Amino acid sequence: MFPHRLKAIVQDQHGINLVLSDKEDVPASTPLWIKICDGKSCAAMVTFSGQEIKLGREELTVLTDAHGKIILEGNNFLWSNGDALLAGNDKLKIEAKTLAPVVL
């Protein structure tokens, strides 16, 4: 429905929301599933490498490396499911995985 415009599908306390780009500038790539819990609430999303997501007030860039590991990077934050590296907030529980492509 939204070719090259879907940045993320987010499920949080407000329900399910689509995050769309104003332009058709989102490259085709493998979808990534990310779940972030802070002890009080959780948010889960499907997004793509190179996209930015919000974590509280901080903008994080979602990246994948050459080995398929997922990295979340921000000004004061770094997390990777490859090295279990976490900086910025030790109260967060983060899960992330690559989703298999869907053949239509």
VENPEMO-V137206 format. One record per run of one state. SS is the DSSP state (A for helix, B for strand, O for the rest). FROM is the first residue (numbers start at 1). TO is the last residue. If there is no record, write none. Layout:
BEGIN
SS,FROM,TO + SS,FROM,TO
END
This chain:
BEGIN
O,1,5 + B,6,12 + O,13,14 + B,15,20 + O,21,30 + B,31,37 + O,38,41 + B,42,48 + O,49,51 + B,52,55 + O,56,57 + B,58,64 + O,65,69 + B,70,74 + O,75,76 + B,77,80 + O,81,84 + B,85,87 + O,88,92 + B,93,98 + O,99,104
END
